[in-house]
Amino acid sequence: MRQPPAGPALQRVTDNKNQLLATVSHQEQQRQRLESGGLKAPYAGHDALAARWRQVQQLSQRLREQNQHNGLLLGRHIEHNAQALAVLNKQNKTLYGPDGQSRGGSLLGRKIGV
């Protein structure tokens, strides 16, 4: 089964992330307006808001942990890619000369000319 190119999938994820960031920004502005009116966390006397606030704190902690995990995974992938590129670059220097032509290498024992 063939997988779709990573580019379109990455674009969808990026678009979704941007929409979520816009929503968070809007919610933050609303929170600041309410806070300037005297309504502040942990919302004593407002049971429903206090319960929501606890949910937000728990979710924030979980997201922080997931973000740290994703950062570690990303770091490993970057390191792996850097190592792979180092190997490929080393091989490239030994296979091709500055003119882009192969250095004494042959394909199946015969030199191929174009």
KEGUMI-94527 format. One record per atom (N, C-alpha, C): x, y, z. Coordinates in steps of 0.02 Angstrom, whole numbers, plus 32768, in hexadecimal, padded with zeros to 4 digits. Atoms other than C-alpha are relative to their C-alpha. Last residue first. Layout:
XYZ;...
% end
This chain:
803E7FE7801E;854581B27BA3;801080327FCB;7FFB7FBC8019;85D281457BDD;7FBF80157FE0;80397FEC8029;85C980AC7C4A;800980487FEB;800A7FB87FFC;8668805D7C8A;7FC880127FD1;7FF77FDA803D;86577FA27C96;7FF28049800D;7FBF800C8020;86747F317D2D;800B80277FC0;7FFB80458016;85BE7F277D60;80407FF47FD8;803F80227FF3;85B47FE57D6D;80057FBB7FE1;8020801D803B;865D80347D7A;7FC07FDE8016;803180337FF1;86B580A67DF1;7FE37FE47FC0;7FE68043800B;875380FF7DC2;7FCF7FC98010;7FB880077FF9;8715819E7E11;80147FB77FF8;7FEB80347FD1;866581BA7DD1;804B7FFA7FFF;7FF680418020;8645825F7D7C;801A7FCE8033;803E80277FFE;85FC82F37DD9;80067FBC7FE0;80257FF4803E;868B83667DA5;7FBE7FDA7FFD;801B7FBD7FFF;86CC836E7E58;7FD780117FC2;7FCF7FCB8000;86E082B17E55;7FDF80448000;80037FCF8036;865D82337E85;803780348008;801B801B803F;865F81917EE9;800580307FC5;7FD48034801A;86D181C07F7B;7FE77FE47FBE;7FBD7FE5800E;868082677FA0;802E7FCC7FE3;80047FD6803C;85D0821E7F8E;8045801B7FEE;8000802D803A;85F88196800C;800180287FC0;7FBE80208002;862882178091;80057FD37FC2;7FD07FCE8018;858D827E806A;80467FE37FFA;800B7FF58048;851F81E48079;803180337FE4;7FEA803C8024;856981B38121;7FF9800B7FB5;7FB780037FFA;855982648165;801C7FC47FDA;7FE37FD0802F;84A882708123;804C7FFF8001;800A801C8043;847881D0817F;801E802F7FCB;7FD180378008;84C482138220;7FFB7FE27FBA;7FBD7FE28006;846782B8820E;80357FCA7FF6;7FF97FE38043;83C5825A81EB;8045801E7FF6;7FFC8038802F;83DA81F08289;800A801A7FB9;7FBD801F7FF8;83FF828B82F2;800A7FC77FCE;7FCF7FD0801B;836682E582AD;80467FE38004;800680038049;82FA824B82CC;803380307FE0;7FE3803F8017;833A823E837F;7FFE7FFB7FB4;7FB77FFC7FF9;831882F6839F;80227FC17FE8;7FE87FD68037;826982E38359;804C80078003;80048027803E;8247825283CE;801C80287FC5;7FCD80347FFD;828682B58464;80017FD77FBF;7FC07FDF8009;821D834C8432;80397FCE8001;7FF97FF28048;818582DD841D;804280227FF1;7FF480408021;819E829C84CF;800A800A7FB5;7FBB80147FEF;81AE834D8512;80127FBE7FDE;7FD47FD48025;8110837F84B5;80497FF0800D;7FFF80198045;80B482E884F9;802F802A7FD6;7FDB803F8001;80E5831985AB;80057FE47FB9;7FBA7FF07FF3;80AE83CD8590;802B7FC17FFD;7FE57FE6803F;800B838F8543;804A80138008;7FFA8038802E;7FE7832585DD;801F80167FBD;7FCA802A7FE8;800B83B78651;800C7FC67FD0;7FC17FDC800D;7F9E842C85EB;803C7FD68015;7FF280068048;7F1183AC85EB;804380227FEF;7FED8046800C;7F1883A086A8;80137FF67FB7;7FBF800B7FE2;7F19845E86BB;80197FB87FF4;7FCF7FDC8028;7E8A84748640;80467FF3801B;7FF88026803E;7E2483EE8699;803680207FD3;7FDA803B7FEE;7E4284458740;800D7FD57FC2;7FBB7FEB7FF5;7E0884E886F3;802D7FC58011;7FE17FF78042;7D6C849586B0;804980138007;7FF88043801C;7D408458875F;802280047FBC;7FCA801F7FDB;7D5F850787A6;800E7FB97FE5;7FC27FE48019;7CF28553871E;803D7FE08023;7FF880188045;7C6284DE8749;8042801A7FE3;7FEE80478004;7C7884FA8804;800D7FE77FB9;801B80118043;7C7C85B787FD;80147FB87FF2;80467FEC8002;7C9485ED88B3;7FDE7FF27FBD;802480107FC2;7D5085E788A6;7FB9801B7FFC;80487FF68006;7D8585FA87F1;7FD97FE8803D;8023803F800F;7E3685B187F7;7FB480048004;7FF580457FEB;7E4F86218796;801A80008047;7FBD801C8007;7E1386D48788;80027FB78018;800980497FFF;7D6E872F876A;80437FDF7FF2;7FFE801B7FBD;7D8B87E5879B;7FF87FB58005;80407FF47FDF;7D56883E86FC;7FFD7FE18045;7FFF7FB87FF1;7E0C884586C1;7FBE80158021;7FD37FF57FC8;7E0A878886D1;8003804A8013;802280177FC3;7D72877A8661;802A800E803E;80387FD17FF5;7DC787E485DB;7FDB7FEE8040;7FE37FC27FE6;7E68877F85ED;7FCA8034800E;7FEC800C7FBA;7E0886DC85DA;801C8040801F;803D80027FD7;7DB4871C853C;80117FF78049;80197FBB7FFD;7E5D874B84F2;7FC08003802A;7FD57FDB7FD2;7EA186A08520;7FE980488007;801480137FBC;7E0D864B84CC;802980268034;80417FE17FF3;7E3186AB842B;7FE87FF18047;7FF67FB87FFA;7EE9867C8431;7FBF8024800F;7FE17FF47FBF;7EBE85C68452;800A804B800C;8034800B7FCE;7E4885C583BD;801C800D8046;802D7FC68004;7ECD8613834D;7FC97FFA8034;7FDF7FC77FE2;7F4A85918389;7FD5803F7FFE;800280097FB7;7ECF85068362;8022803A8024;80457FF47FEA;7EB7854882B2;7FFA7FF9804B;800C7FB88004;7F738553829A;7FBA80128015;7FDD7FE17FC7;7F89849F82D8;7FF3804C8000;802780117FC5;7F058462825C;801F8022803E;803D7FD98003;7F5D84BC81CE;7FD57FF5803E;7FEE7FBB7FF3;800484728202;7FC3802D7FFF;7FF07FFB7FB8;7FBC83C3820D;801080488013;803F80077FDC;7F6D83D68161;800B8008804B;80267FC28009;801084188119;7FBE7FFE8025;7FE27FCE7FD4;807183878165;7FDB80427FFA;801480117FBB;7FF9830D8114;801C80338030;80467FEF7FF4;800C8365806C;7FE97FF08047;800E7FB88007;80CB83618077;7FB78012800D;80017FE07FBE;80DD82AF80B9;7FED80497FFC;7FC47FD97FF1;80AD82638012;7FF980248043;7FFF7FBF8021;801E81E6801A;803F80268012;80127FCA7FD3;80498134804C;800180427FDB;7FD87FC48007;804780A87FCD;7FE68036802E;802A7FC58000;800080008000;802D803E8000;
% end
